[in-house]
Amino acid sequence: MKANKDTSIYIISGPCGVGKSTIARQLANGMEQVVLVEGDLIHSMFVGTKQPEWEGQLTIVWENLLAIVKNFINNDLHVIIDYVVEDELDWFCRQLENFDASIYYVVLRAERDTLVSRLQKRGSTDLIERSLFLLNKLENMNANKPYLYDTTGKLPLEITNDLAGRSQQFRISH
């Protein structure tokens, strides 16, 4: 089954505290026929005392993200994914090659001090180390370089408007 050629998938990635959820929600609120898929909500489904190792959990989350995305695009809905993309982008795009949907990818980033400050303000100091690790990893991945977007010193509406105006820069061809 193929999605309508006008269907789009937007993947918003970046470290903890960079504004993924805020930007994804704001982008979704300005669109029609769109669903917002929050990877953290899928990840939070792991409960109980014995769970798969971290890598196993990520695999399961991404398999579920893919299934959900396919379902929505088969129903001609745009999809916005809010989740950290580490090494999964190529796999994810390959799984969607038979769909006629446009895929857009952006890796939000911010200066280290900005991330620390944002996480402290929201009371998430336990995420600072992970956020800084992800910032370094995501910025240094060659595949991410064309898709990096600096949010430092910018308001969410400014970011959303700028990203919308430059959407072709963030389009992945497959």
N, C-alpha and C positions, 0 to 999 in steps of 0.2 A: 504494500500500500504506500502511496506517495502523498506527502502533504502538498497543499497548495503552494505554488511557487512563490507566493508572497509571504509565506510563513517564515518567521525569524526566531532564532534561538540566541539569547544574549547570556553570556557567561561572565559573571562579575566575580573576580578573584582578588586576592590580596591578603596580607597578614591580619591578624586579630586587631581590631580597633581602628582600622583604616577607613571604615565607613561603608563596607560592602552592603550591609543590610539597609542602611539609610538610602543609599544611592539606588539599589535595586527596587526598593519600595517606591521611591519617588519616580523612578522610570516607569514602573508598572502603573502607577496611578495616573500617568499621563497618556496611557495607551488604551486601545480598545481590543477586545478579544485576546486578553493576555492572562497568563497565570504566573504566579511567583512561586518558585520551588526553592525552599530553604534547606540546603543540605544538612545543616545542623539539626533540623527537626527530624530528619531521617536518622541521623547519627544518634540522636537522643532516644531512639527506640530500643537501643541496647540497654536492658535493665537486668537486675539480678546480680548474683554473686560471681557466676562463671560466664565469661564472654570470650569470643575469639580474640586473638592478639590484635594489636592496633592495625597492622597491615591487612589482616583478614577483615576487620571491620570496614576499613576504607574500601576494599574490593566490593564488599556487600553493599555499602552505601552507593558507590558509583554504578553498580549493576541496577540498583533500584532507581537511581536518578535517570539512567538511560531508559528503563522501562516506562517511567512516568513521562519523560519527555516524548518518547515515541507515541504514547497514547494521546497526549495533548496535541502534538503536531498532526497526527492522523485525523484529528478533529478540527483542524485548521485554526488552532489557537497559537498565538505567539507564546514563547516560554522565556522567562528570565530565571536564571539559576544563580543563587547566592551561595557560594561555597568556595573554599580554598582549593585551587587546582595546583597540585604539585607536579606529578608526572603523568596525569591521566588524560591530558588534552588530546594527544594524537590518537590514543585508543578510542576515546569518546567520539571524535570526529570520524574516524574510520567506521564506527558502528552506525553512523548516520549518512554514509555515502549514498545509499539508495533513496534517501529522502531529498526532496527538492526544496529544502529549507536553507535559508541563509544563516550562517553562524557568525556571531560577533563575539569577540573575546577582549576583555580589558583586565589588566592587572593593576589595581589601585595600589599606590604606595604613598608613603609620607616619610618625612625625616624622622629619625629615631626618637628625638626628644618629643616630637609631636605625638607619635604613637604612645610613648610612655605616659605623657600627659593625658591623652584621651582615655587610656585604660585606667589610670588613677582616678580620673573624674567619675568614671562609671563604676568604680569599685571593683575592677577586675585586675587587681595587681598580680594575681596568680597567672595571668595570661601574658605578662610582659616578656618573660624569657622566650616563650613559644613565638610570640609576635615578632621579636627581633630576629629569632632564628629564621622564621618564614620570610621576613623582609630580605634578609641576606640571600637566602636560597632563591627566592623568586626573582630578585633583581639580577642575579648572576646566571640565570638560565638563559642561554642564547636564544632559545625559542620564544622567550617572553619579551625580549628587548623591544620589538616593534609595538608591543601592546601595553607597555608601561605608561601609567598616567599618574602624575604627582598631585596629590590632594592637599599638600601642605599649604596652610593659609587660605584655603578656599572654602566657601560655604557650600552645603549640599546642592542648593538650587543652581549655583554657578557651575558646579561640577556636572550635574545632569544636563544642563543646557549645552555646555561645551562638548560633552560626549555625544550628545544627539547631533550637534552640528558637524562633528568630525567622525561620524559613524563608519564611513567607508575606510578610514584608517584602521579600524579595529575589525574589519571583516576578514574572516578566514576563508580562503578558497580551498575547496576540496573537490 
